[in-house]
Amino acid sequence: MMKLGKLQHRSGVFTQFFRFFAPFCGKALLTGVLLAGSISLAFAGGSSEGSGSGKSGQSIVVFVPGVTSGSPIYEMLVAGVQKAVDEKGGTSLKVVEGGFNQAEWESKITSLAASGAYQLIISSNPAMPAICGAVAAKFPKQKFLLLDGQLAGNPQIYTLRYNQREQAYLAGYMAALVSQTMGSAKKLGLVAGQEYPAMNDIILPGFLQGARAVDGSFSVDFRVVGNWYDANKGSELASSMIREGAKVILPIAGGANQGVVQAASESGAKVVWFDVNGYGIKPGVVVGSAILKQDKAAYEKTKLYLEGKLPFGKAELVGVADGYVDFVDDDPVYIQTVSEPIRKKQAEIVTRFRTGAFSLREDGTEIRN
C-alpha cells in the first residue's frame, strides 16, 4: 500500500480508458486490454457523412479515436460539430471512427490529411496533439481542432483542455457533504481503471481538495482496478472500501463503474459520477454529477472556425466559469433524491465557480476574486 498524504492507494465504458490512459500505454497493452474485454472491432474505421451550413466550400472531418456509439464524450463531440455545421450552409461533414488501436491513429489521420479533402480535422483525446503535430509537419496546409488535449504554438493546431482539477473538486465537495450525513468515517473512495498522470496529479488531489474544503480531516481511499472493463473487480474494491468506512465513492473506471454502482446499491452507499450526467444510472445511489460540456465546446469552436475566428496556435484551458465544466444541479432526479440542505451547500460552491468568484489552477492553487 502506498500512502499519498492521507490518500490510501491499493492495487469501464472504454471512453474513459482511451480518453485518460491510452496516451501513456503501448500497442501491446492496448491489444491485451481489448482482447480481455472481448471488444469487437467490427465497426472500427467506419464513417458517416452529413451536410449542413457553413462557409461555402468547406469540408470538415471528425476523427473519433474509438467508436462513437456508447461513448458519451465522442457522441457529444460529433453532436456539437454537427450542430455548428447545420447552422451554416455549404459545409460538408464526415465522421471517421478510428477504432481502438491507438497505434493506427496516426496513419489514419495522415491518410485524411494526405487526401486534401478536408480543410479541418477535428478530434478529441489527450493523445491527439502529439499525433496531429507529427501529421501537421508533413502537411503544412492542414488545420486541426483538438479538444481534451494541449499543444501551444503550432499555427496549424488549436487545442482546448478541460480543467479537471475544478471538476474533481466539485465531485469531492459533494461527496463530503453527503458522507457527513451518513454517520460514516471521514473517508471517501475513488476507484480508477488505471493510474495515469491526469489521475495522479490532477483528479485524485482535486477530489481530496474538494472534500477537505468541507472538512479538513477527510481522506480518500484510492484503489485501481487494473483495467477499464472488470465490473466484478470494481464491485470487489468498492465493497471493501465501504466496509472500511468510505460510504461515498467516485468511480472513473469505464465498464468497471457498473460494479461500483452495484456494490453501493447493495450496501446503502452512494456514488458521485464523472464527465456525464449519471443520475439516471441508479436514482438515489448516484447523488452527484461533475460533467464536461464537450458538445458545447465542439459546437462553439467549430462555429468559430467557420467564421474564420478560431485562434490556431493557441492552447486554451477551460473550467467552470468558462462554461465547459460544471456540476449538474437541475436534474429532477438530483432534486428529488438529494436533501435540500445538501443541495443548497453544493449550490453555494458551484455558484462561486460559475461566477468566477472562486477558481483553481491545475496545480490546486486557489484563486478568489
C-alpha positions as CSV (number, residue, x, y, z in Angstrom):
1,M,0.0,0.0,0.0
2,M,1.3,3.4,-1.0
3,K,0.3,6.5,1.0
4,L,-0.1,9.9,-0.5
5,G,-0.6,12.1,2.5
6,K,-3.9,10.8,3.7
7,L,-4.6,9.1,0.3
8,Q,-4.6,5.4,0.6
9,H,-3.7,3.5,-2.6
10,R,-4.3,-0.2,-3.2
11,S,-3.8,-2.0,-6.1
12,G,-15.2,0.8,-17.8
13,V,-17.1,2.2,-20.8
14,F,-13.9,2.3,-22.9
15,T,-14.3,6.0,-23.5
16,Q,-12.6,6.7,-20.2
17,F,-9.8,4.3,-21.0
18,F,-9.0,5.9,-24.3
19,R,-9.5,9.4,-23.1
20,F,-7.4,9.2,-19.9
21,F,-5.0,6.3,-20.3
22,A,-4.3,5.5,-24.0
23,P,-1.8,8.3,-24.4
24,F,0.5,6.6,-21.9
25,C,0.5,3.0,-23.0
26,G,1.8,1.0,-25.8
27,K,0.2,-1.1,-28.5
28,A,0.7,-4.4,-26.7
29,L,-1.1,-3.2,-23.6
30,L,-3.9,-1.8,-25.6
31,T,-4.3,-5.0,-27.6
32,G,-4.3,-7.1,-24.4
33,V,-6.9,-4.9,-22.7
34,L,-9.2,-5.0,-25.7
35,L,-8.9,-8.8,-26.1
36,A,-9.6,-9.2,-22.4
37,G,-12.6,-7.0,-22.7
38,S,-13.9,-9.0,-25.6
39,I,-14.4,-5.9,-27.6
40,S,-15.4,-6.3,-31.2
41,L,-13.7,-4.0,-33.7
42,A,-16.1,-4.9,-36.5
43,F,-17.2,-1.3,-36.9
44,A,-13.9,0.4,-36.2
45,G,-12.8,2.6,-39.0
46,G,-16.4,3.2,-40.1
47,S,-17.6,6.6,-41.3
48,S,-20.7,8.6,-41.9
49,E,-21.5,11.7,-43.8
50,G,-23.8,14.6,-43.4
51,S,-24.1,18.1,-44.6
52,G,-25.2,21.4,-43.2
53,S,-24.4,25.1,-43.2
54,G,-21.0,26.6,-43.1
55,K,-18.6,28.6,-45.1
56,S,-19.2,27.7,-48.7
57,G,-16.9,25.0,-50.0
58,Q,-15.6,24.0,-46.5
59,S,-15.2,20.3,-45.8
60,I,-14.7,19.0,-42.2
61,V,-13.9,15.6,-40.9
62,V,-14.3,14.4,-37.3
63,F,-11.9,11.7,-36.3
64,V,-13.2,9.6,-33.4
65,P,-10.4,7.8,-31.6
66,G,-12.5,4.8,-30.9
67,V,-16.2,4.5,-31.8
68,T,-19.0,7.0,-31.3
69,S,-21.9,4.9,-30.2
70,G,-21.9,4.2,-26.5
71,S,-19.1,6.7,-25.9
72,P,-20.7,9.8,-24.4
73,I,-17.7,12.1,-24.8
74,Y,-17.4,11.2,-28.5
75,E,-21.2,11.4,-29.0
76,M,-21.1,14.9,-27.7
77,L,-18.1,15.7,-29.9
78,V,-20.0,14.7,-33.1
79,A,-23.2,16.3,-32.0
80,G,-21.6,19.6,-31.3
81,V,-19.7,19.7,-34.6
82,Q,-22.9,18.6,-36.5
83,K,-24.9,21.4,-34.9
84,A,-22.3,24.1,-36.0
85,V,-22.2,22.7,-39.5
86,D,-26.0,22.6,-39.7
87,E,-26.2,26.3,-38.9
88,K,-24.1,27.2,-41.8
89,G,-24.9,26.2,-45.3
90,G,-22.5,24.7,-47.8
91,T,-20.2,22.8,-45.4
92,S,-19.8,19.0,-45.7
93,L,-19.1,16.9,-42.6
94,K,-17.7,13.4,-42.4
95,V,-17.2,11.3,-39.3
96,V,-14.5,8.7,-39.3
97,E,-14.2,6.2,-36.4
98,G,-10.5,5.3,-35.9
99,G,-11.1,2.2,-33.8
100,F,-9.4,1.1,-30.6
101,N,-5.9,0.5,-31.8
102,Q,-4.0,3.7,-30.9
103,A,-1.0,2.5,-33.0
104,E,-3.2,3.1,-36.1
105,W,-4.5,6.5,-35.3
106,E,-1.6,8.5,-36.8
107,S,-1.6,6.6,-40.1
108,K,-5.4,7.1,-40.4
109,I,-5.1,10.8,-39.7
110,T,-2.2,11.0,-42.1
111,S,-4.5,9.5,-44.8
112,L,-7.2,12.1,-44.1
113,A,-4.6,14.9,-44.4
114,A,-3.0,13.4,-47.5
115,S,-6.3,13.2,-49.3
116,G,-6.5,17.0,-49.3
117,A,-10.3,16.7,-49.0
118,Y,-10.7,18.3,-45.6
119,Q,-9.8,21.9,-44.6
120,L,-10.2,20.9,-40.9
121,I,-9.7,17.7,-38.9
122,I,-11.4,17.7,-35.6
123,S,-10.7,15.1,-32.8
124,S,-10.7,14.7,-29.0
125,N,-8.2,12.8,-26.9
126,P,-5.1,13.7,-24.8
127,A,-3.1,11.7,-27.3
128,M,-4.2,13.7,-30.3
129,P,-2.0,16.8,-30.0
130,A,1.2,14.8,-30.4
131,I,-0.2,12.7,-33.2
132,C,-1.6,15.6,-35.1
133,G,1.5,17.6,-34.5
134,A,3.5,15.0,-36.4
135,V,1.0,14.9,-39.2
136,A,0.9,18.7,-39.4
137,A,4.6,18.8,-40.1
138,K,4.0,16.7,-43.2
139,F,1.0,18.7,-44.4
140,P,1.6,22.4,-43.7
141,K,-1.8,23.5,-45.1
142,Q,-3.8,21.1,-42.9
143,K,-5.7,22.6,-39.9
144,F,-6.7,20.8,-36.7
145,L,-9.2,21.5,-33.9
146,L,-8.4,19.3,-30.9
147,L,-10.4,19.0,-27.7
148,D,-9.3,17.4,-24.4
149,G,-5.7,18.0,-25.1
150,Q,-3.0,20.6,-25.2
151,L,-0.4,21.9,-27.7
152,A,0.6,25.5,-27.8
153,G,2.4,27.4,-30.6
154,N,1.6,25.3,-33.6
155,P,0.0,27.6,-36.2
156,Q,-1.9,24.7,-37.7
157,I,-3.5,23.4,-34.4
158,Y,-5.9,24.8,-31.9
159,T,-6.4,22.8,-28.6
160,L,-8.8,23.0,-25.7
161,R,-8.2,21.2,-22.4
162,Y,-10.7,20.9,-19.6
163,N,-9.8,22.0,-16.1
164,Q,-10.3,18.6,-14.3
165,R,-9.0,20.0,-11.1
166,E,-12.2,22.0,-10.8
167,Q,-14.3,19.1,-12.0
168,A,-12.8,16.8,-9.4
169,Y,-13.1,19.4,-6.7
170,L,-16.8,19.7,-7.2
171,A,-17.1,15.9,-7.1
172,G,-15.2,15.8,-3.8
173,Y,-17.1,18.6,-2.3
174,M,-20.4,16.9,-3.0
175,A,-19.1,13.5,-1.8
176,A,-18.0,15.0,1.5
177,L,-21.4,16.8,2.1
178,V,-23.2,13.5,1.5
179,S,-20.8,11.5,3.6
180,Q,-21.3,13.8,6.6
181,T,-25.0,12.9,6.7
182,M,-24.3,9.2,6.7
183,G,-22.6,8.9,10.0
184,S,-19.6,7.4,8.4
185,A,-15.8,7.9,8.9
186,K,-14.4,11.0,7.2
187,K,-13.3,8.9,4.3
188,L,-14.3,8.8,0.6
189,G,-13.5,6.3,-2.1
190,L,-12.1,6.7,-5.6
191,V,-11.9,3.7,-7.9
192,A,-9.9,4.2,-11.1
193,G,-9.4,2.0,-14.0
194,Q,-5.7,2.7,-14.2
195,E,-3.1,5.1,-12.9
196,Y,-2.1,7.9,-15.3
197,P,-0.7,11.4,-15.0
198,A,-4.0,13.3,-15.0
199,M,-5.4,10.9,-12.4
200,N,-2.4,11.1,-10.0
201,D,-1.6,14.7,-10.5
202,I,-5.0,16.4,-11.1
203,I,-8.1,14.4,-10.5
204,L,-7.2,12.5,-7.3
205,P,-5.7,15.5,-5.5
206,G,-8.6,17.7,-6.7
207,F,-11.1,15.2,-5.3
208,L,-9.4,15.3,-1.9
209,Q,-9.1,19.1,-2.1
210,G,-12.8,19.5,-2.6
211,A,-13.6,17.1,0.3
212,R,-11.3,18.9,2.6
213,A,-12.9,22.2,1.8
214,V,-15.9,20.7,3.6
215,D,-13.9,19.2,6.4
216,G,-10.1,19.2,6.6
217,S,-10.0,15.7,8.1
218,F,-11.4,13.9,5.1
219,S,-9.2,11.3,3.4
220,V,-9.5,9.4,0.2
221,D,-9.2,5.6,-0.2
222,F,-7.8,5.3,-3.8
223,R,-7.8,1.9,-5.5
224,V,-7.1,0.7,-9.0
225,V,-9.0,-1.9,-11.0
226,G,-6.1,-2.6,-13.3
227,N,-8.2,-2.3,-16.4
228,W,-11.3,-0.5,-17.7
229,Y,-13.8,-3.3,-18.0
230,D,-13.8,-5.6,-15.0
231,A,-17.1,-4.9,-13.2
232,N,-16.6,-7.7,-10.7
233,K,-13.3,-6.2,-9.6
234,G,-14.9,-2.8,-9.4
235,S,-17.6,-4.2,-7.2
236,E,-15.0,-6.0,-5.0
237,L,-12.9,-2.9,-4.5
238,A,-16.0,-0.8,-3.8
239,S,-17.3,-3.3,-1.3
240,S,-14.0,-3.3,0.6
241,M,-13.9,0.4,0.7
242,I,-17.5,0.6,2.0
243,R,-16.7,-2.0,4.7
244,E,-13.7,0.2,5.8
245,G,-15.8,3.3,6.1
246,A,-15.9,5.0,2.7
247,K,-19.6,5.5,2.1
248,V,-19.4,7.8,-1.0
249,I,-17.3,6.7,-4.0
250,L,-16.2,8.3,-7.2
251,P,-15.7,5.7,-10.0
252,I,-13.6,6.6,-13.0
253,A,-13.1,3.1,-14.3
254,G,-15.0,2.6,-17.5
255,G,-17.1,-0.5,-17.6
256,A,-16.0,-1.3,-14.0
257,N,-18.1,1.6,-12.9
258,Q,-21.1,-0.7,-13.1
259,G,-19.6,-2.9,-10.3
260,V,-19.1,0.1,-8.1
261,V,-22.7,1.2,-8.5
262,Q,-23.9,-2.3,-7.8
263,A,-21.8,-2.5,-4.6
264,A,-23.0,0.9,-3.5
265,S,-26.6,0.0,-4.1
266,E,-26.4,-3.3,-2.2
267,S,-24.6,-1.6,0.8
268,G,-26.5,1.6,1.1
269,A,-23.5,3.7,-0.1
270,K,-23.6,6.5,-2.6
271,V,-21.8,7.3,-5.9
272,V,-20.7,10.6,-7.5
273,W,-20.4,10.5,-11.3
274,F,-17.8,12.0,-13.6
275,D,-17.9,13.5,-17.1
276,V,-21.6,13.0,-17.9
277,N,-24.9,13.2,-16.2
278,G,-25.2,9.9,-14.3
279,Y,-28.3,10.4,-12.1
280,G,-30.4,8.1,-14.3
281,I,-28.0,5.2,-13.9
282,K,-29.2,4.4,-10.4
283,P,-31.5,7.1,-9.0
284,G,-30.9,7.7,-5.3
285,V,-27.5,6.0,-5.5
286,V,-25.8,8.4,-7.9
287,V,-26.0,11.6,-5.9
288,G,-23.8,13.9,-7.9
289,S,-22.5,14.5,-11.5
290,A,-19.5,16.6,-12.3
291,I,-19.5,17.0,-16.0
292,L,-17.7,18.2,-19.1
293,K,-19.7,20.0,-21.8
294,Q,-17.9,18.6,-24.8
295,D,-20.9,19.2,-27.0
296,K,-20.8,22.9,-26.2
297,A,-17.0,23.1,-26.8
298,A,-17.3,21.2,-30.1
299,Y,-20.1,23.4,-31.3
300,E,-18.6,26.8,-30.3
301,K,-15.1,26.1,-31.5
302,T,-16.4,24.7,-34.8
303,K,-18.6,27.7,-35.3
304,L,-15.6,30.0,-34.6
305,Y,-13.6,28.1,-37.3
306,L,-16.5,28.5,-39.8
307,E,-16.5,32.2,-39.0
308,G,-12.7,32.4,-39.6
309,K,-12.1,33.3,-35.9
310,L,-10.6,30.1,-34.4
311,P,-7.2,31.1,-32.9
312,F,-4.9,28.5,-34.3
313,G,-1.6,28.2,-32.4
314,K,-3.5,28.7,-29.1
315,A,-3.9,26.2,-26.3
316,E,-6.9,27.0,-24.0
317,L,-7.5,25.7,-20.5
318,V,-11.2,26.0,-19.7
319,G,-13.1,25.4,-16.5
320,V,-16.4,26.1,-14.8
321,A,-16.5,29.8,-15.2
322,D,-15.9,29.3,-19.0
323,G,-19.0,27.1,-19.2
324,Y,-17.3,23.9,-20.2
325,V,-17.0,22.1,-16.8
326,D,-20.0,22.0,-14.4
327,F,-22.0,20.2,-11.8
328,V,-25.5,19.1,-12.8
329,D,-27.8,20.6,-10.2
330,D,-31.0,21.0,-12.2
331,D,-31.8,17.3,-12.9
332,P,-35.2,16.3,-11.5
333,V,-33.7,13.1,-10.1
334,Y,-31.0,15.1,-8.2
335,I,-33.6,17.4,-6.8
336,Q,-35.9,14.6,-5.7
337,T,-33.2,12.3,-4.2
338,V,-30.7,14.7,-2.6
339,S,-31.8,16.6,0.5
340,E,-32.3,20.3,0.2
341,P,-29.7,21.3,2.8
342,I,-27.0,19.4,0.8
343,R,-28.2,20.8,-2.5
344,K,-28.0,24.4,-1.0
345,K,-24.5,23.9,0.3
346,Q,-23.4,22.4,-3.1
347,A,-25.1,25.2,-4.9
348,E,-23.1,27.8,-3.0
349,I,-19.7,26.4,-4.1
350,V,-20.9,25.7,-7.7
351,T,-22.2,29.3,-7.9
352,R,-18.8,30.6,-6.8
353,F,-17.1,28.7,-9.5
354,R,-19.6,29.7,-12.2
355,T,-19.4,33.4,-11.4
356,G,-15.6,33.3,-11.3
357,A,-15.5,34.3,-7.6
358,F,-13.5,31.1,-7.0
359,S,-11.4,29.0,-9.3
360,L,-8.5,26.6,-9.3
361,R,-5.3,26.2,-11.3
362,E,-4.4,22.7,-12.3
363,D,-1.8,22.6,-9.5
364,G,-4.5,23.2,-6.9
365,T,-3.8,26.9,-6.3
366,E,-7.0,28.6,-5.2
367,I,-7.9,31.9,-6.8
368,R,-10.5,34.1,-5.2
369,N,-11.9,37.2,-6.9
